Amino acid sequence: MKRLLVAIASVGLWSGLFSPGAVQAAEKYPAKPIMFIVGVEAGADGDVLARPIMQRVSRMLGQPIVIVNKPGGGSSIAYREIYGARPDGYTIGWGSATIITNKLQGVSPLDYRDFTQLGAYATFFPIVIASSKSKVQLNTIQEAIAYAKANPGKLNMSTAGVGQSWWVAAMSFLGGTGINVNTIPQPGAGALTVAQVAGGHAELGVAALGSAKSMVESGQVKFLATLGEARAPAPYDNIPTVKELGYDVSWESTNFVMGPPRMPKQIVTILANAIEKAAKDPEFIQFANERNTRWEYIPPGDVIPAFNKRRTAVREIMSKAGILKEAK
């Protein structure tokens, strides 16, 4: 009888060791390719910056990282897929300030607090541009503000779609300076906004520097000011921020890496360490600066507190605009 019990115990032990869960737990992570979901189209600012950092993470982990673009719904489609993935570290993805605006506008019930944070690596900032073809010629941000105050409702401003991140930037600019202009929201957040200004259909616009750079260099639009916390990198570091002129105006979009909730601590540590090393690679820092973004590494534990501050500002803007509809 004693031998029988020992035999049964041995069988149970071996079956436990070779059960699917035990085998999976025994695998050294990562044991297969990782999918990285990006909620913007290929070639967009967020996509362009995500690819080189994931290439570095891939080399460190010894596994391919496959970039999958799933734009649409203000990136909410991609966020939903990341959230619903198995928390095994094989599906992670990109996030930006749209994760704040989506929930507050009622587009999605998810925000940054619902995910496993793995670290932030760069911050995009919007700029104010002026048309070179419009009848009213504005050459500095001071001229634009002064003209708008003296002629309320006379200027047109091209912006991103209502509720999108750069639309929030535009509303922050208008509210902080106290000016009154006609806003013209566009379906997208970059090229269409800039095209409206370049064509003279709007005297002003708010867009990312990366989206406007070619038009700035060709002289079709004028770079008047930065809406971020700091000035743009050279050769545009002579152009002021709106904030430094005495207006309480600032909005930025930090790009970060996140995974589904309840990821194992061991896997989170492996990914977070690799992302930090990749983000601090001097070549990546140079690449980020050349792409008109401000390099900024934020460790996983600091991402939520940083976004909490921005969420407060967005809630106020959306409440004033009458579009606050926080999804439950």
N, C-alpha and C positions, 0 to 999 in steps of 0.2 A: 504493500500500500504506500509505503514511504517512497519507494522508487517511482511509483506511478505519479505521485504528487510532484516529485522533482522533474520528471519528464514533462508533465503538463506545464509546470512553471517555465521550463526551458523553451518549450514551444511558444508559450505566450511572450517570453522575452524576445525571442528571435522574430516573431511576427510583428511585435511592436517596433523593433529596430528597422524592419524593412517595410513598414506601413508607408503610404504615400506622404503623410504629414511629416514623419520622421526623416524620410529621404530628402524631402524638400528643405527641411530645417537644416539638414546636414550639408546641403549644397553650399559652396562658397559663393557668396554674392559678389558680383553678378555672374551668373552662369550662362546667360544668353543675352541677345541684344535688348536694348532698352528703347522704348518709344517715347519721344518727346513731342508733346502736342503744343502747337503754336496757334493762338486764336486770331492771327492776322494772315493776310495773303503772303505768298513767297515774294520777297523783294521789299516788303514793307519795313519800316524802321525796326520794329521789334524783332522781325524775322532775321534781318541782316545782322543784328547784334547777337541773337541767340545762337546762331550757327557756329561761330568761332569759339564761343565758350563751351558749347557742347562737344566740339571736336577735341578740345583739350581734356574735358572730363572723360571722353571716350578713351583717349590714349592712356589716361591714368588708371581707368578701370579695366582696360583690356577687352572691352566689348564694344561693338558698334552701337551708336545712338542714332536712331532713325527719326528724322524730323518729319512730322506730319502736320501740314497746315490745314486748319479747320476754321476759316473766318466765318463771320456772320453773327448777327445779334449782339453787336458790341463785344465780341469775343465770348459771349455767354455760352455758345454751343460748345466751344472747346473747354471752358471751365466745367461745364456739366459732365463732359466725358472724363475729365481728369478726376473729378469728385467721385464718379461712379466706378472707377477702375479698381481692380484688386489692389490692396495696399502692400504689394510684394516688392515694390521698388522697380518694377519693369514698365510702369507707365507713370511718367511725371510730365510736367509741362511749364509753360511760360505764363506769367501774370503781369498785369500792369494796373494803373489807376482805374481802368475800366471796371475792375472788379468791385470798386467802391460805387461808381456811378450806376452800374447795373442794378444793384440791390436797392439803392435809394430811389431809383426811378421806377422800380417795380418790374424790371425786365427779368430778374433772376432772384431766387430766394437765397442764393449763395453769396458770401463775400470772403475776404481773405482769412477770416477767423475760422472758417469751416474746413481749412486745408492744413496739411503738414507743411510748414515753412522750411525751406532748405537754403535760403540766403538770397540777397539781392546783389546786383552787380553793376548797374548803371542807371542813370536818370536822364530822361529826355525832358526838354523844356520848350515851351512855345515862345514865339516871338511875334511882335506886331510889325506888319509890313504895310507899305503904302504904294499906291499905283503911280506909275510914271506916265500913264495915258489919260488919267481922269482930268476933268476941267479944274478941279481944286487940287493944287500941288502942295503936298505936305512933306517937308524935308527933315523934320525932327519930331520926336515924340511930344516935345513941348508945344510945337506948332499945332500938332493934331489935337491935343487936349484943349488948347486955347481956342481953336476954331470950333471944335465941337461944343464947347461951353457957350461961345458967342452965337452959335447957330444950331440950337438944339433940333435934332431930327433931320438935319440937312445931309449928313454924311451916311454912307452905306458901309457896313462892315460884314465881310464874308467870314463865316465861322463853320466849325464842324457841326454835325447834326445835333439837334437838341438833346441834351443829356450826356453827350459824349465828353471825353476828357478835355479836349481842346475847346469845346463849347464852355465848359466850366471855367477854363482859363479866360475866355473872352468875357464871361459874366463877372469874373473877379476883377478884370480890368475896368469894365464899365462901372461896376459898383464902387470900386475903390477910388476911382477918379471922379465919380459923380457926373459923367458925361452921358448924353442921350443921343444914340445913333440908331439907324435902322439896321437890324441884324438880318443877314441872309444865310440861314443854315444850309449846308450842303449835304448830300447823301454820304460823302466820305469825310475824311478828316485831314487830307493832305493836298493831293494834286488838284482837286476840284476847287478847293478854297483858294489856292494860289492862282489858279487859272482865272478865276473871277476878278481878282485884283489886277493881274497882269493885263487882262483885256480891258480894263477901265470900267468894268461893270460895278465895282465897289472901290471906294477910295481907300479903305482900310481892310485888313484881314488879320486873323490870328491862325498861325500854323507852326509846325515844327521847323526848325532851321534846316534840317535835312531835306524836307519837302520843298522849301523855298530857295535853297542855295543856288541852284542853277539859274533861276530867274533873277536873283539878287546879283549874281556875277554878270549876267547879260544886261543888267540895267533896266529890266522890265518892271521890277518892283524894288522898293527901297526898304532896307532893314532899319526900323526906327528904334526898337527897344526890345529887351528881353523880359519875359514875364516870370523867369525863374528866380532862384535865390541868389545866383551869381551871374556875372557876365559870361557871354559866350567865349569860347577859346579863340585864340588868334587865328585869322587876322581881324576878327570882329570884336576884340576885347576893348575897343575904343567906344563901343556903343553901350549906352547905359541900361541898367535894369529900371523898370518903372518904380520898383521899391526904393531904390537909392535916391529918387527924386522926391521922396517924402510921402509916397502913396502906399497904403497898406495893401499891396497887390503881390501875390505870389502863387504860382501853381506849377507843379511838376508831375511827371509820371515816371516813377521808379519801376524798372523791370526786375522781376525776381523769378526764382524757381520754386515750384511747389509740387506736392504730391497729394494723393487722396488721404483722407483722415485715417488715423489709427495705424500708421506705418510703424513697423518694429524699430526700436531705438537703435539697434545695431546697424540696420540698413540706412537709417537717417544719418547716423554718424559717418558712415562711409561716403554717402553722397554729399553731405554738407562739407566734409573735409576736402573732397575733390573739387567741389564748386568754389570753395574759398581759394584754393591754390590756383585754379584756372582764372578766377577773377583778378588775382593779384599778379598774374604773369605780366611782366613789363610789355610784352608784345601785344597782349590783349588790351592793356591800358592805353597804349598808343593807338591801337585800332579803334577803340571806343572814342577817344578824343578826336580822331580824324573823321568819325562819323557824326560829329556835331552833337555829342552827348557828354554829360558830365560823368566821369568814372566815379563810382561810389559803391564800395562793398559794405553791405549791412549783414551781420550774422543773423542766423535764423531767429534767435531769441529777441532780436530788436526790430524785426520786420513789423510785427503786429502793433507795438507801441508807436512806431513811426507812422503807420497808416491810420491809426486811431485819430491822430491830430488832423490829417487831411480829410478824414471822413467827417469830422466836425464842421470843417469849412464848407464841404460840399453840401451837407445837410442844410446849412443856412442859405446857400445860393439857390438850391432847388426849392426850398420852402418859399423864398421870395418870388421865385419864378412860377410858383403854383404847380410844379411838376413832382413834388415830393410824394412818392407813393412806395414806401419801403415794403418790399416783398416779405411775406412771412414764410 
